[in-house]
Structure formats: structure tokens, C-alpha cells
């Protein structure tokens, strides 16, 4: 998709508005050299008013086309992200692109300058909740190639999204537990406000309703897609004496934390409490007992996001939504005889 350069402010525009030289603007941006506070404030106000993003030298050094794609994501080191990266990078390398990574945790709540942007990359893949709606709108206004992962575009923005059948996967997990005779099924919810987490909770609630099992708010704990948080939630259930015979965890990290808490309390899995997770990240099969889980095609999600972005960078139309299927993987934590 061609980039709409006429909408972009230049460093000269900033300098003119702030009534300073471009060298002064550069010093403020790069934080090198002495600039009076009043002057610096004037430059920063001009940058904000013009919605200016500093240029990187990367595009000029590459003769106008850097062949670089940026990925903005929330956390480094998660096994989920490792598989996702592999799927993205494999496809990009096939097409002759390099991949730049940036963790949005380093940006803070309101970043003034986004390190990966239209000046130093050909396009961006953005993981859920990594950029504000305002920043997504800015890129969309520039017609800059952009693909979202596990997050639908904000209202009014036509930005392609790649995700999975979260609700269907959650329903499948809960049905599997019900089919094996479990009725006191607790749920370890994911990150608050995260679309994947919300759809998985909807799937949990709807499947209980289908089988006439009352929803009990006390059986919903905060897992936060984190082993540590989920472990604490399960410990709390046990301390309160809440009757639980199964747990559906919104992700495998939470399932792992649940296992730790149950085993430390002397509970047998699945004889006393069954567990089903979601994602099927690599370590799930090596847990003890091995984890029954909903397999999300993590690498395929990454690959499809790269495919859609490449379409946009070539000026082609991308699919507005790519929805990939999930599958139940039965292991020892529930469902194997």
C-alpha cells in the first residue's frame, strides 16, 4: 500500500513552527547538546502539534527501501512469543525482509517517540495492547502497512487482524471436562481487557450454560497469563475450602501455576482436580502430569501475520480478519484413561 507522505511533518516543519533551527530540533530529539528549557519545551510542543516522528538513518542508508519489518510486542522471554517469532521471521526471511523487535514495556504509558515507525521500516506487526488507539490511528492515517495480532482494530480503522478461535477453543475445553464428569469447574482468567482472555471467558460461561451448570463467580480467579498469579489464585481457593474438581486455565502458564499449587497441597492431578490449559506451548507436554490443552497454531499465527503484512507492503489488499482454528490435545491432566 503506498505511503501517504504528504501527511507527514518534517523536521523543517517542526523547526519553523518552534522558530528554531533544525539543528536545535535535532538536539532536543537526541538529547545531546545544551538547549534552554523554554526552547526545548517549544520544540516538544511543535512536535506534538505536528505529530512528528523523528527520522532514522536506516531508510536513507538503505537507498530508500530498508526491507525491514518491525514487531512491537509486550514481553520478551515468554515461550509463547518464541514460537510466534519463529513463524513471523521464517516467512519474512523467505520474502527477503529482516525483522526488528521492540518490547512495548519499555515505551511507558505515553511514548513521545516510537522507535519503530514509518521512517525506519516497511511495515509493522503489532501484538495486542502494545500500542495505543491513537498511535494505531496515526499509522492508519498515513496508510502505513500495519497488521494486528490478537486484537481487532479500533472502531473506524481498517487494519488487518490475525487471531484464533478463542471462544470455540474455550468451549471445547470446558465440554471436555464436563464430558468426563466434572461440574465444579473453576476458571483462571487471563489479562483483564485482553481480547483473547475475554473470548475465552465467554466460551467458558456459554459452555456451562449449555449444560445447565450454574455460573459461580467464586470459581473465577485471576490468572493474568502468569504462573505466579495463577498459583496464588489456586492457593486462595484451597485456603477458602471452595469445592473444585477441575480447572480450565486461560493459558498454559496459568495451568502450570495451578499444578504447582495443587501438588504442593497434596492434590492429585487429575484424580482430585483435573486441569485443561490453552495454547499448547512447548513445555506443556513435559509437565508432570502432561497437560491437556487447547492447541493454538502459534507459529501459523506469526506466519499469517507476515503474509498479510507482505500483501500490504506490495500494494495488495489484505484480509481484514484471519481466524485460525484451535484443537483439543488430550494428555494426562484430563481425559486419558
N, C-alpha and C positions, 0 to 999 in steps of 0.2 A: 504494500500500500504506500503510495507516495507520501512523503512527509510535507506538511504544510509549513514551510519555513517562514512565510510572511507573518505568521502569528508570533514568531519568536523574537524576544527582545535580545539586543546585542549589548556587549559591554560598553559600546559607544552610546547607546540609548541611556544606559544607567548613568554614565558619566555626564551626559548632557542634562539629565533630569536633576542630578545632585549638584550640578555646576562644579564638577571637579575633573581632573584628568583621568584618562583610562588607567594610567599607572597607579593613581590613588585607589581606584576601584579594585585593581588587582591586589594591591597591598592589603586592603580590607578583607578581600575574599581569602587570600592565602595567609593572612595574619603574619605578614613579615614587613618589617619597617615600621616607623613611627607615624601614626595618623591621629590627629586630635580627636577626642571623643565626639565632639559635636559634628565634625566632618564624617567620622565613621558612622554615627547614627543616621546622618543624612543619606549616606550611601546605602546603608542597610534598608532604610525606608524606601529608597528608589528601587532597590532590588525586589522588595516585597510588592510594591505597587505595580511593577512591570512583570512580575512573575518570572524573573530572570534566573536561569540556571547556568552556572559557570561552565565554560567550555573546558574539555580535557584536551590534551595534545594528542590523544590516541587517534582521533579521526584524521587530523592533518598528517600525522606520521604515516598513516596507512594509505595515503593518497586519496582520501575521501570515502573509503569504504573499509571499515576495520574488520569486518567478518567476525564480530564479537556479539554474543548474546549474553545478557545479564539475567541472573536468577536472584530474586530477593525473597528470603525465607526467614522464619522466626528463630530457629535454633540450630546450632552446629553440634554434631556428635550423636544425634538420635539415630538408631538403626533404621528407622523408617526413612529418614532423609537420605541415608546412604544408598538405599535401593532406588529411591526416587531420582537421585542424582545420576546413578548409573544409566537409568532409562533415558533421561534427558540428554546426557553427554554422548551416549552411543549414537543417537540419531543425529545430533548436531555435527559430530565428527564426520559422519558419513556425507554430510552436505557441505563440509569444508568450513564449519564455524567453530570458534573457540568459545568456552564458557567462563564467564566471570561470576563470582559468588559474592553476595553481601548479606550478612545477617541483620535483620531489621531490629534486633535487640540493641544494636549499637546506635540506632538512629535517635532514640528518645521519643518523647511524645510528639514533638513538633519540629522535625528537622528543617533547618534553613536550606541546606544543600544536600540533595540526594546524590551519593557518589556514583550510582549507576543511573544514566539518564539518556536522553536523545542525542547528546553530543558525543558520547563515547561508546555507544553500542547500536546495533542494528535493530534490536528489539529486546523486550523484557518478558520474562515469565515471573509471575508474582504469586507466591503462596498465600493462602488465606490469612487475612488480617495483618499482612506485612506492610501495607500502605494505606493511608487514609483515603476516604472517598474523594476528598479534594484533590489529592495528588493523582488518583486514577482519572479524575475528570480532566485534569490538566493535560495528561498524556493523550486522552481521547480527543481533546480539542485540537491537539497538534497532529492528529491522525498518525500517531506513532504506534508501530506494531506492538501489541500487548496481549498476553494470554493469562488468564487467572486459573489458579489451581485450587480446587475445593472451596470455591467461593463464587457465587453468582455475581454478575456485575451490578453495581448500584443502579437504582432506577433511572432510566433515561439514557444509560450508557450502553452502547452495543459493543461489548468486549467479550470475546470467546471465553468459555469456561470449560475446564476438563475436571470431571469428578466421577464418583462411583455411586452405585445403587445403595446408599446408606440405609434408607428405610427398609427396603426389601431384605437386605442382609441382616439387619437387626431383627426383623420379624422371623426370619429363618432360624436365627439363633434361639430366640425365645420359644418358638414352636418346637424345636429340637428338645429343649429342656422339658416342656410340657408333655411332649410325646413320651418322655422317659419317666413320667410320673411326678415331676416336680411342680409344686404350686406356690411355695413361698419363695418366689424368685426376686432377688434383690438386683438393683441396677447401679453400677458405678458410672456416673455420668462423666462426660468429657468437659472440655473447656467451655465455660459459660460464654454464650454468644457466638460460638464456632458453629458454622453451618453443619458440618459433619456430625458434631455432637448432638445438635438439635434434631436432625433427622433420625439419628439412632435412638434417641429417647422416644420420638414419636412412634417408631417401629415397635419398641418395647411396650408402650402403652396400648397401641392398637392390637397387638397380638394377644395381650392379656384379655382385652375386651372381647375379642373374637371367641375366646374360650371361657367367657363368663367368670374370669378371675378378677376380683375387685382390685383396683389400683390402690396401693397403700403408700402414702408419701414417706413414711418412715423407712421404707425399703429402697429409697433412692438416696445414694450417697455421692459425695463429690470426689470423683476420681482424678479429674484435671489432666487426663492423659499422662499420668505420673505414677510410677510405682510407689513412691514415698507417700503421696497424698492418698492413694487408694489403700495402702496398708493401714494408715491411720483411720480411714473411714471404716474398714472392716473391724479393726480393733475396737472401735467405738460401738459397733453393732454387737459385738461379742460381750463387751462390758455391760451393755444395757439389757442383755438377755433376749434380744429380738430373735424370733424364730425364723431362721433362714435355712433352706435346704439346697439352694442353688444361687449362683451369681452370674449375671451377664455383665461383663465389663466392656465399656465403650472402646477400649483398645487393649492390645496385648501387654503394654507396660502396666496398665491398671490391673490386669489379670495376674501378672507376676506379683505385684504388691499384695493382692488379695491372697495368693497362695502362701506368701511369707507369713502373713498374719494368721491364717488358718492353721498352718503347720506348727507355728510356734505355740498356738493354743491347744495343740494335740488333736486337731480335727483331721480326719482322713478325707482325701480327695480321690474319687468322687463319693465314697461310701457315706460320708457325713454331709458334705457340701460339694456339689458339682460346680464346675466353672466353664464358661464359654467366653472367649475373647473376640477381638475384631482386629484384623489387619493381616495376620499370619506373617509377621516379621520373622527373620531367620531363627532367632533363639527359641521361638515357640515350640518347635518340635523337640528341643533339647531340654525343656523344663522337666521337672520330676514331680508329678507325672506330666507327660507331654500334653500340650494344650489343645483342646478342641477350640476351633476359632473360625471366624469368617474370613476367608481369603480375599483380600483386596489386591487387584493386579497392580502393585505399586510401580514396578518398572514400566508397565504399559501406560500408566497414567503419565509418567515422565516422558515416555516416547511420544504419546499422542499430543502432549502439550508442545513438544518440539515440532511435531508435524504441523500443527495448526499455526504456530508462530512462523514457520518457514513459508507457509502459504501467504501469510500477510506480508512478509518481507519481500516476496516475489510479486506482490501486487495482486494476488488472487484473493478470492473470498474464502474466509474460514468458516467452519461450522460454529454456530452460536453456542451449542452445547454438545459436549462429548460425554456420554454417560456410559461408564463401563460396568460390566456385571460383577457380582460377588458370588462366592461359592462357600458352602459349608465344608470344613475339613474336620473329620471326626478323628479324635485321638483319645488318650486315656483319661483326661479330666472330665469327660462326659460322653457316653454313647458307645464305648467299646465294651463288649462282654468279656 
